[in-house]
């Protein structure tokens, strides 16, 4: 077999494997989407696969019929944006100094941070901490506790360390101080890592649900995930009490999942080109 045929065989095999992987990734989304557009009877009888049965949009009418739903959606988008901005700033300010060998106690600081990756206070101490800081029923309760991830900090630190030292030396000769080097040289060259960490923080904040459940009771500060959780709970209670309301509870769950998942999925295409390079550099150097 010639080298050209071998290369084509490898390409076709790789394309086939990728297609299978794509299909495996898409099936769960198609299944949930089909459930959200199917009747409750079809879902319970397990007739729904990857296309809707007894097509209807009643579940979406219930989801969008709640006047507070869109408010919670926009509130969560703003909350996620603020969280990502603050978390990224804190993570940069933690990662950049740790790349400097002249920083005294650098290894001790890094070990202290790594310790928190494996051991935490637990749920009750976290709740008491938030309560004693008077953060309950405030947006800060959803921002401050998770504002820095040591793992993401290590990714940024590894990326910063991969930049040539000659750039910093040249900047020093031109009269730049450390802050100017960070803002004008290091950060512009670190877009892949910054985009990757931003996406990871955004996904974490968007998907994390427990803190809102524990810390928030005021409906004004309900995240979209907590709002959907309450919608599903109410529909199940009404179904269990045989209330004379025909709510498609199974379809409603699926529609709620789609409603909460689609916004964060829309962010991926914008950051995808940076994602692979950012993760790979962090993985190799870390």
N, C-alpha and C positions, 0 to 999 in steps of 0.2 A: 504493500500500500504506500502510495507516495505521501510526501510530507503534507501536500495541500489537502489530500483527502483526510489525512489524520487530523489536521487542524479543523476542517469542516465538521468531522465527526465530533470533535471536542466541543465545537461551538453549538452544534445541534443538541448535544447532550446537556450542555449547560443551559441552553434556552428551554429545553424540556423540563429540567429540574426547577428552573425559575418559575415557569408557568404553573407547575404543581404547587410550589410554595405560595404563589400569588392566589391560586384557587383556594388553598387551605386558609389563607388569611381572609379572603373575601367571604367565604361561606358563612361564618358566624354573623357578619353584618347583614348579608342577604337574608339569612334566616330571621334575624330580629326585625329587619325592615318588612319582611313578608308577614310576620306575626302582627306587626303594628297596623297592617292594612287588611287583615283578615277578620272574619267574624270570630266571636268567642267560641262558638260551637265547633268551628273548624279547628281551632287551636287545641281545644280539649280532646277532640277525637284524633289528634296528631296527624291531621291531613295536610298540614302546612309544611312545606319544605323550603325551597328557595324562591318560590313565587306565591303571591297571595291567593287565598281561597275565599270565596264570597267577599269580593273586594268591597271595603267600606272605609271611611275615614272618621268613624265615630270617635275612636280613641284620640285622634288629633284634635277633634272638636272639644273634647273634654279638657285636654291639656291646654289648648289655646283659649278655652272659655274662661279659665281662671283669670280675673283681672290682675292679680298680683304676679302672674307667671312671667310676663315680659319684663316687669319691673325687676324681679329676681334675676332674670337673665342678664339685663344690662348692669345691674349691681354687681353680679359675679364677674362680668367681663372687666368692669372698672377695678374691682377688688384684685383680680388676677393680674391686671396690668400694673397696678401700684405695687403688689407683692413682688412681681418679677423685677421691677426697677430697683426696689429697695434691697431685695435679696442679692441681685447681681452686684450692686454697689458694695454691700458688705462683704460678699465673697471675693471681689477683686481686692478690696483693701486688706483682706486676710491673706490672700494668696501671694500678692506681689512682694510684700516684705519677706515672706518665707523663702523666696528665691535668692535672697541676698546672703552670701556666706558670712558677711561681716556682721550680720544681726546676731547679737549675743543671746544665748538661750534658744536659738532657733529649733534645735532638735527637741528640747524639752517642751516648747510650745506645740510643736507638731505632734509629739506623743500625747500631750493632754487633749488635743483635738481628736486624735485617733481613738482615744479611750472612749470618747462620747459616741463614737460610731457603733461600739459594741455594747455599751452599758448606758442605760438611761434611768431616770428616776421612776418612770412608770406613770400610769394614768392618773392615779390619785394625787401624787405630788405635783404633777403638771397642772391638774385642775386647781389645787390649792394655791399654787404659784400664781396662776392667772387671776384667781379670785382675790388674793391678797394685794395684787397690783391694780385692783379695781378695773379689770379689763373685760369682765363679763358683760355681754350684750353691747359690745363695741366692735367695730371692724378690726381694731388692733389685736383682739383675741385671735383673729384668723391670720394675722400677718406676723406679729413678733415671734411667737413660739417656734415657727419653722423657717425663720428668715435666713438661716445659713446651713447648708449641707456640707459636711466635711468631705464627703465623696466628690461633690461638684467642685469644692475648693481645690482638691488634689488634681482634678482635671485641668483647671485653670493654671494652677502652679506648674504642672508639667508642661503646659503649652508655653507659659512665660519662659521657662528654663530652656526651651528649645530655640528661642530667639538668639541670634549671635550676640556675644558680649561686645563685639566691635561697635555695634550700633549705640549701645549705652556709652561706651568710651568716647565715641565721636560726639555724642550729644553733650557729654560733660565738657569736652574741649570747646564746644560752642557756647558754653555758659548755661546750659539747662540744669535745673534742679531736679530732684527725684519726681516731684509731682508733674512737672512739664514732660519729663521722659515718659512717665506712665500715660499721660493724656495724649501726647502728640506722637509718640512712637510705638509704645507697647500695645495700647488698646487698638489703634487702627490696624496693626498687623495681626491682631488676635481675633478677628471677626468670626472665623469658623468656630473657635472654642466658645466665644461669647454667645453666638447664636445657638450653639448646642446646649449650653448651660441654661440659657433663657428658655429654650423649649422644654427642657427637663423640669425647670422650676414651674413653668406655666402648666404643664401636664400634672405635676404634683398638686399644685393649688386647685386646679380645676377638678381633679378626680377625688381629692381628699374630702371626706364627708364627716368623719367622726368629730372633728373639732367643732364644727358648726352645730352638730347635734348636742354636744356637751356644754358649749359655752354660750350659745345663742338661744334666747327664748322670745326676744322681741321680733315680730314678723317683719319689721322695717329692715332688719339685717339678715334675713333669711337668704342663704345662697340658693342657687337654682337646684342643686342636688338635694338640699334639705326640703325645699318646696316640693320637689317631685316625690320625695320620700313620704311626705305628708299626704300628697294626693293619692298615692298607691295605698297607704294605710287606710285612708278614709273609704276608698272604694272597696277594699277588702272587708272592712267593718260593716259597710252597708250591705254587701253581698251576704255576709254571715248572719246579719239580722233580718234577712229576707225583706229588706226595704223595697218598696215598689218602684225601684229605679233600675232601668236596664243598662248598667254600666259594663262595658266590655273589659273586665278586670285584667285578663291575660293580655289582651291587645293593648290595654292602657299601660301595663308594665313595659311592653315592648316600645310603645310610642314614647314613653318617658325616657327610656334608655337612649333612643334615637335623638330626642330633643336635647338631652344633656351631652351627647357624644359628638354630634355634628359640628358644633362651634369650634371645639379644640382640634378636630380633624382638618378644618379649613386652614389652620395655621401651618400644618406640616408642609404643604407644597412650597411655602415661602421660605422655609428654613431648611428644607431637605438637602440642598446643595452643600450646606455647611455641616450637616449633621454627621455624616460618615467621617469626614476628615477630622472633625473635632473629637469624636469618640475614639478614633484610632490613635491619635496622638496621645490622648490621655491614657489609653490602655497600654500603649507601648512604653511610654516614659514613666508612667506611674509605678 
